[in-house]
Amino acid sequence: MRLLLITALLGALLSPAPAEAQRRPNLVVVMTDDQTLSDLDAMPETRRLVGEAGATFSNAYVSYPLCCPSRATFLTGRYAHNHGVRTNGPPDGGVEALDARHTLPVWLQRAGYDTSHVGKYLNGYGLRGDDDVPPGWSNWHATLDKSTYAMWGYRMNDNGMETTYGSFRDEDPALYQTDILRDKALEVIRAHGPGGDEDPFLLSLNLVAPHGEIVPPASTTQPYLRPAPRHRGRFATLPFLSPAYDELDVSDKPAHVRRLRRLGPQARLRIERDFRARRESLLAVDEAVAALVSELSLTGALADTYVVFTSDNGFLQGEHRIAKGKYFPYDPSAHVPLLIRGPGIAAGTISDELVANVDLAPTLLAASGARADRTLDGRSLLPFARDAGRRSARPLLHEGLVGGDVDRDGDAARAQEQRSRAGVYAAIRTRRYLYVAWRGGGRELYDRNVDPFELVSVHRDPRYAEVRDILSDEVALLARCRDSACRDGLGGLPRPAPLSDFPR
């Protein structure tokens, strides 16, 4: 009996304390705006401190490459046709279209998390006089539209108090938006440091870079995006190189792309200027990520924190003759960086599993142990982050539910004839193929094994007829999927038939 008692006491002494046993990880999400996958080249500290210290997802996409629907997908874990945010503004989209009662911060707050938002929220927030704090957020520092898209002179709702930071024309280095948002995020981490709030926390830091600025009506200048003064000129000679730039033959593209003329020399100069400014604006973001990781380390929280870095969508810069924009399922528009570090993720993990922003909320819920109050369309990425060789057969849905402008080439004399209108589409992406079905009959099919820049659509190629028909049927199902049906795998696709099978 005495031996049993001693054994029990020793077991109690050596077991973790209840607080340790029940400790839940912190969650830090840094989201940029319009950042392409290749833009990550400008962010060595982010790659080192998040990607190389954890997992890099090389095949990460957003389902709907447009700001508001994409951000709503992050918050809900659902495709846009299920969460209802169909575009950036009313009546079909914008902040008003999201039912914020069923979102990630609500679920985490119910599970005992302290939840902080810093930076851009959903499009239109504060624009129409409704700047209340949405449900689920304990700590709120959101930029107010349209000033969100100004690196100086932006307004913020700081926990119910509206504050203006500088003025648009006064480029005070101390008030640069990325730096101010960084500092507010650092305050959140410090508040949960030693002697502070012991609850686990969600920190959502949404930075507007490298999105273009929106110029005040009275302004006579029209900058694309102003980097922090300390970074200007850093990439003054950086060349913009894309094999899809000003695509020579667009006869295989849908009508709204075929109507676009070749890009002129003025467009080339503007695109190169904007490309360099975008990259320079990300240097302050890179510094912000490094500062967050450093502060997590100083407060002793880093080992218990998942850090996620991603973007809401990519950005077209002349590819396929589209001078600028997103919305399309093409790679520059939909392929985004996704880096995750945290407990159980080995440093240097590289996964080429096909993943999407619909998976982010399920991942954070799985990490925290919190539960959603509805079935989600995505799935947790933690198994793939912890096992680089893990694969699934799940395809992804891209959708464009309202339509969008195809931007002209910047030459004012040709503005009217360059303006076109993209329609509604549904697309399915597998590890090899991208198939796009446009409302009205346009079709595209790209074999990315041989055409990674999506230059030659093979939707009319008889060798791909069987693949095309299967993907056509599958995208019709995926475009109206609900819940677990959105996660169904796709059986093996046939290989393209040999050219010799078809008489010339």
C-alpha positions in Angstrom: 0.0 0.0 0.0 2.8 2.4 1.0 4.5 1.7 -2.4 1.4 2.4 -4.3 0.9 5.7 -2.4 4.5 6.8 -3.1 4.1 5.9 -6.8 0.9 7.9 -7.0 2.5 11.0 -5.3 5.5 10.8 -7.6 3.2 10.6 -10.6 1.3 13.7 -9.4 4.5 15.6 -8.9 6.0 14.7 -12.3 2.7 15.3 -14.3 2.3 18.6 -16.0 0.3 21.2 -14.0 -3.3 21.5 -15.2 -2.6 25.0 -16.7 0.2 23.5 -18.8 -1.7 20.4 -19.7 -4.6 22.6 -21.0 -2.5 25.3 -22.6 -3.8 26.2 -26.0 -1.7 27.8 -28.7 -1.9 31.5 -29.7 -2.8 32.2 -33.3 -1.2 35.0 -35.3 -2.3 35.6 -38.9 -0.7 38.2 -41.1 -2.5 38.9 -44.3 -1.4 41.2 -47.1 -3.5 42.7 -49.9 -3.0 41.8 -53.6 0.4 40.1 -53.0 1.5 37.6 -55.6 3.4 34.5 -54.8 6.5 35.9 -56.6 6.3 39.1 -54.4 7.5 36.9 -51.6 11.0 37.3 -53.1 11.1 40.8 -51.5 10.6 39.4 -48.0 13.6 37.4 -46.8 12.8 37.7 -43.1 9.3 36.4 -43.6 10.6 33.4 -45.6 13.3 32.7 -42.9 11.3 33.3 -39.8 8.0 31.7 -40.8 8.5 29.5 -43.9 11.9 28.1 -43.1 11.0 27.8 -39.5 7.8 25.9 -40.3 6.0 24.9 -43.5 5.8 26.5 -46.9 2.8 25.6 -49.1 3.9 26.0 -52.7 0.5 25.2 -54.1 -1.7 27.6 -52.1 -4.6 29.5 -53.9 -7.5 31.6 -53.1 -10.9 30.5 -54.3 -12.3 33.9 -55.3 -9.5 36.3 -56.2 -11.1 39.4 -55.0 -10.6 41.2 -51.7 -14.0 41.0 -49.9 -15.1 37.5 -51.0 -11.6 36.2 -50.2 -11.5 37.7 -46.7 -15.0 36.4 -46.0 -13.8 33.0 -47.0 -10.9 33.3 -44.5 -13.4 34.3 -41.7 -15.9 31.6 -42.5 -14.1 28.6 -44.0 -16.6 28.6 -46.8 -16.7 29.2 -50.5 -18.3 32.5 -51.6 -21.4 30.8 -53.0 -22.0 29.6 -49.4 -21.0 32.6 -47.3 -22.9 35.0 -49.6 -20.2 37.8 -50.1 -20.2 37.8 -53.9 -18.2 41.0 -54.6 -16.6 44.1 -53.0 -19.7 46.3 -52.6 -23.4 46.2 -52.1 -25.9 44.9 -53.0 -24.1 41.6 -53.6 -21.1 42.1 -51.4 -19.1 44.3 -49.1 -19.0 44.2 -45.3 -22.8 44.3 -45.1 -23.2 40.9 -46.9 -21.3 38.9 -44.3 -23.2 37.3 -41.4 -20.5 38.1 -38.9 -22.2 36.1 -36.2 -20.8 32.9 -37.7 -17.1 33.6 -38.1 -13.8 32.5 -36.8 -13.4 35.2 -34.0 -16.8 34.3 -32.6 -15.9 30.6 -32.4 -12.5 31.3 -30.9 -13.9 33.8 -28.4 -16.5 31.3 -27.2 -13.6 28.9 -26.7 -11.9 31.4 -24.3 -9.6 33.2 -26.8 -8.9 36.9 -26.6 -9.3 38.1 -30.2 -7.6 41.2 -31.7 -8.0 42.6 -35.2 -5.6 45.2 -36.5 -5.8 46.8 -40.0 -8.1 46.3 -43.0 -11.4 44.5 -42.4 -13.9 43.9 -45.2 -14.5 46.3 -48.0 -16.8 49.2 -47.2 -16.2 49.0 -43.4 -16.9 52.5 -42.1 -17.8 53.9 -45.5 -21.5 54.0 -45.1 -21.6 55.2 -41.5 -21.6 51.7 -39.9 -18.4 51.2 -38.1 -19.5 49.2 -35.1 -17.1 46.5 -33.8 -18.3 43.2 -35.5 -19.2 40.2 -33.2 -16.3 38.1 -31.8 -13.6 40.8 -31.5 -12.3 41.6 -28.0 -9.8 44.3 -29.3 -10.5 46.3 -32.4 -8.2 48.5 -34.5 -9.7 48.6 -38.0 -9.0 51.1 -40.8 -12.0 52.9 -42.2 -12.7 53.0 -45.9 -11.8 54.5 -48.2 -8.9 55.8 -46.1 -7.8 52.2 -45.7 -6.1 52.6 -49.0 -3.9 55.6 -48.0 -0.5 55.1 -46.5 -0.9 58.5 -44.8 -4.2 60.2 -43.8 -6.0 57.0 -42.9 -8.7 56.8 -40.3 -9.1 54.0 -37.7 -11.7 52.7 -35.3 -9.6 52.1 -32.2 -12.0 50.2 -29.9 -14.8 52.6 -30.7 -12.8 55.8 -30.9 -12.1 57.2 -34.4 -8.6 58.5 -34.9 -7.0 60.0 -38.0 -3.3 59.4 -38.6 -1.6 62.2 -40.5 -2.7 63.6 -43.8 -2.5 62.2 -47.3 0.1 64.7 -48.5 2.2 64.9 -45.4 4.4 61.9 -45.6 5.5 61.8 -41.9 7.7 58.7 -41.6 6.4 58.1 -38.1 2.8 57.7 -39.3 3.4 55.3 -42.2 0.4 52.9 -42.1 2.2 49.6 -42.1 4.4 50.7 -39.2 1.5 52.0 -37.1 -0.4 48.7 -37.6 2.8 46.8 -36.7 3.1 48.7 -33.4 -0.6 48.0 -32.5 0.0 44.3 -33.2 3.1 44.3 -31.0 1.0 45.8 -28.2 -1.4 42.9 -28.4 1.5 40.4 -28.0 3.0 42.4 -25.0 -0.4 42.5 -23.3 -0.2 38.7 -23.2 3.4 38.5 -22.0 4.6 37.8 -18.5 2.3 39.2 -15.9 -0.3 40.0 -18.6 -3.5 38.4 -19.9 -3.1 34.6 -19.6 -5.8 33.7 -22.1 -4.7 32.4 -25.5 -5.1 34.9 -28.2 -5.9 35.4 -31.9 -4.1 38.3 -33.5 -5.3 39.1 -37.0 -3.0 41.7 -38.7 -4.2 42.8 -42.1 -1.8 45.1 -43.9 -2.9 47.0 -47.1 0.4 46.7 -48.9 1.0 46.1 -51.7 -2.5 47.3 -52.7 -2.6 50.5 -54.6 -3.6 53.7 -52.8 -6.9 55.4 -53.5 -6.3 59.1 -54.1 -8.4 61.8 -52.4 -10.8 63.6 -54.7 -8.9 66.9 -54.4 -5.5 65.4 -55.1 -3.7 66.4 -58.3 -1.3 63.5 -58.0 -2.1 59.8 -58.5 0.5 57.6 -56.9 0.1 53.9 -57.2 1.5 53.0 -53.8 4.0 54.9 -51.7 6.5 52.6 -49.9 7.9 53.7 -46.6 10.4 56.6 -47.2 13.2 54.5 -45.9 12.7 51.9 -48.6 12.1 54.1 -51.7 14.3 53.3 -54.6 15.4 50.0 -53.1 14.1 48.2 -56.3 14.5 51.1 -58.7 16.1 48.8 -61.4 14.3 45.6 -60.7 13.1 44.1 -64.0 9.5 42.8 -64.3 9.6 39.5 -66.1 6.6 37.3 -66.9 6.3 34.9 -69.9 2.6 35.7 -69.9 3.1 39.5 -70.1 1.3 41.0 -73.1 0.4 37.6 -74.4 1.0 37.4 -78.2 -1.9 35.1 -79.1 -5.1 35.3 -77.1 -7.4 33.6 -79.7 -7.9 30.7 -77.2 -9.0 33.1 -74.4 -12.6 34.1 -73.7 -14.1 37.1 -75.6 -13.4 39.7 -72.9 -9.7 38.9 -73.2 -9.7 38.6 -77.0 -11.0 42.2 -77.1 -7.9 43.6 -75.4 -5.2 45.0 -77.6 -1.5 44.5 -77.1 -0.1 46.6 -74.3 1.6 49.8 -75.3 4.9 51.4 -74.2 3.2 53.7 -71.7 1.5 50.7 -70.1 4.8 48.9 -69.8 6.4 51.9 -68.0 3.5 52.2 -65.6 3.4 48.5 -64.9 7.2 48.4 -64.2 6.9 51.5 -61.9 4.0 50.0 -60.0 5.7 46.6 -59.8 8.8 48.2 -58.1 6.6 50.3 -55.7 4.7 47.2 -54.7 7.9 45.3 -53.9 9.3 48.2 -52.0 6.1 48.5 -49.9 6.6 44.9 -48.8 9.9 45.7 -47.2 8.0 47.3 -44.3 5.7 44.3 -44.1 8.8 42.1 -43.9 10.1 44.2 -41.0 6.7 43.9 -39.3 6.7 40.1 -39.5 10.2 40.0 -38.1 9.2 42.3 -35.2 6.2 40.1 -34.4 8.3 36.9 -34.3 10.9 38.7 -32.2 8.3 39.9 -29.7 6.7 36.5 -29.4 10.2 35.2 -28.6 10.9 37.9 -26.1 7.6 37.2 -24.2 8.2 33.5 -24.3 5.2 32.8 -26.4 6.8 31.8 -29.7 6.9 28.0 -29.0 3.2 28.0 -28.3 2.1 30.2 -31.2 1.0 29.3 -34.8 2.1 32.1 -37.1 0.4 32.2 -40.5 1.4 34.5 -43.4 -0.7 34.8 -46.6 -2.4 37.2 -48.9 -6.1 37.7 -49.8 -5.4 37.3 -53.5 -2.7 37.9 -56.1 -2.5 40.5 -58.8 -2.3 40.6 -62.6 0.3 43.0 -64.0 0.0 42.8 -67.8 -0.3 39.0 -68.0 -2.6 37.9 -70.8 -2.9 41.6 -71.8 -4.7 42.4 -68.5 -2.9 45.6 -67.4 -3.9 45.2 -63.7 -6.4 43.5 -61.6 -7.4 40.2 -60.1 -10.8 38.3 -60.2 -9.5 35.8 -62.7 -8.5 32.2 -61.8 -5.2 32.7 -63.7 -2.1 31.9 -61.6 -0.9 35.5 -61.0 -4.3 36.4 -59.7 -5.1 33.3 -57.6 -1.7 31.8 -56.5 -0.7 33.3 -53.1 2.0 32.8 -50.5 1.1 30.6 -47.5 3.6 30.0 -44.7 2.8 28.4 -41.3 5.0 27.8 -38.3 3.9 26.5 -34.9 3.8 23.5 -32.5 4.4 20.2 -34.2 5.5 21.7 -37.6 9.1 20.8 -38.4 11.4 23.6 -39.8 11.9 23.5 -43.5 8.8 21.6 -44.4 7.7 22.1 -48.0 4.2 20.8 -49.0 3.0 20.9 -52.6 -0.5 19.7 -51.6 -3.2 21.8 -53.3 -4.7 24.0 -50.6 -6.7 27.2 -50.5 -7.9 30.0 -48.2 -11.1 28.0 -47.5 -8.8 25.8 -45.4 -7.5 28.6 -43.1 -10.4 28.8 -40.6 -10.5 25.0 -40.2 -6.8 25.0 -39.6 -7.0 27.5 -36.8 -9.9 25.8 -35.3 -8.1 22.5 -35.3 -5.0 24.1 -33.7 -7.1 25.8 -31.0 -9.6 23.0 -30.2 -12.4 25.5 -30.9 -15.5 24.5 -32.8 -17.5 26.1 -35.6 -21.3 26.4 -35.2 -21.7 25.1 -38.8 -20.0 22.7 -41.2 -17.2 24.2 -43.1 -16.2 23.7 -46.7 -12.4 23.5 -46.1 -10.3 21.2 -44.0 -7.4 21.6 -41.6 -3.9 22.0 -43.1 -2.1 20.8 -40.0 -1.7 17.2 -41.2 -0.1 18.4 -44.4 2.1 20.9 -42.5 3.3 18.1 -40.3 3.8 15.5 -43.0 5.3 17.0 -46.2 4.6 13.8 -48.2 0.9 13.7 -47.4 -1.4 14.1 -50.4 -5.1 14.2 -51.2 -7.2 14.1 -54.4 -9.3 17.1 -53.5 -9.7 19.7 -56.3 -10.3 23.4 -55.6 -13.1 25.7 -56.8 -12.4 29.1 -58.2 -15.5 31.3 -58.7 -16.3 34.7 -60.0 -19.9 35.4 -59.1 -20.6 38.9 -60.3 -18.1 39.9 -63.0 -15.4 42.5 -63.1 -13.6 45.1 -65.2 -10.7 44.0 -67.4 -8.4 47.0 -67.0 -7.2 49.0 -70.0 -3.5 49.4 -70.8 -3.2 52.9 -69.2 -3.1 54.8 -72.5 -5.8 57.4 -72.1 -6.3 57.8 -75.9 -7.4 54.2 -76.1 -9.2 53.9 -72.8 -12.7 53.4 -74.2 -11.8 50.6 -76.6 -9.6 48.9 -74.1 -12.3 48.6 -71.4 -13.9 45.2 -71.3 -16.1 43.2 -68.9 -15.3 39.8 -67.5 -18.3 37.6 -66.8 -19.3 35.1 -64.2 -17.3 31.9 -64.1 -16.7 28.7 -62.2 -13.3 26.9 -62.4 -11.8 23.7 -61.1 -8.2 23.4 -60.2 -6.3 20.1 -59.8 -2.6 19.5 -59.3 -2.3 19.4 -63.1 -5.2 21.2 -64.7 -7.1 24.4 -64.6 -10.6 24.3 -66.3 -12.7 27.4 -66.5 -16.4 27.6 -67.5 -17.6 31.1 -68.3 -21.3 32.0 -68.2 -22.3 32.4 -71.9 -20.2 29.5 -73.1 -16.5 30.4 -73.0 -14.2 27.6 -71.9 -10.5 27.3 -71.0 -8.4 24.3 -70.1 -4.7 24.5 -69.2 -2.4 21.6 -68.7 0.0 23.1 -66.2 2.4 20.2 -66.5 3.5 21.5 -69.9 2.0 25.1 -69.7 2.6 26.6 -66.3 1.9 30.1 -67.5 -1.5 29.2 -68.9 -0.7 30.5 -72.4 -2.3 27.8 -74.5 -5.8 26.6 -73.7 -6.4 23.0 -74.9 -10.1 23.0 -74.4 -10.6 22.3 -78.2 -7.7 19.9 -78.4 -9.2 16.4 -79.1 -6.4 14.8 -77.0 -7.9 16.4 -73.9 -11.6 15.8 -74.7 -12.1 13.2 -72.0 -10.3 15.3 -69.4 -12.3 18.3 -70.4 -15.6 16.5 -70.1 -14.8 15.1 -66.7 -13.7 18.5 -65.4 -16.8 20.1 -66.9 -19.0 17.7 -64.9 -17.0 18.1 -61.7 -17.0 21.9 -61.8 -20.8 22.0 -62.2 -21.0 20.0 -59.0 -18.4 21.9 -57.1 -19.9 25.3 -58.0 -22.9 24.4 -55.9 -21.3 22.2 -53.2 -22.3 22.4 -49.6 -20.3 21.4 -46.5 -18.5 18.1 -46.8 -19.3 17.7 -50.5 -16.9 20.6 -51.0 -14.1 18.4 -49.7 -14.7 15.4 -51.9 -11.8 13.9 -53.8 -11.6 13.6 -57.5 -10.8 10.3 -59.0 -7.8 9.9 -61.3 -8.0 11.7 -64.6 -7.0 10.0 -67.8 -3.8 11.0 -69.6 -4.2 13.1 -72.7 -4.6 10.8 -75.7 -1.5 10.5 -78.0 -1.6 12.8 -81.0 -1.2 9.7 -83.2 -4.7 8.7 -82.3 -6.2 11.5 -84.3 -5.9 11.7 -88.1 -4.7 14.9 -89.5 
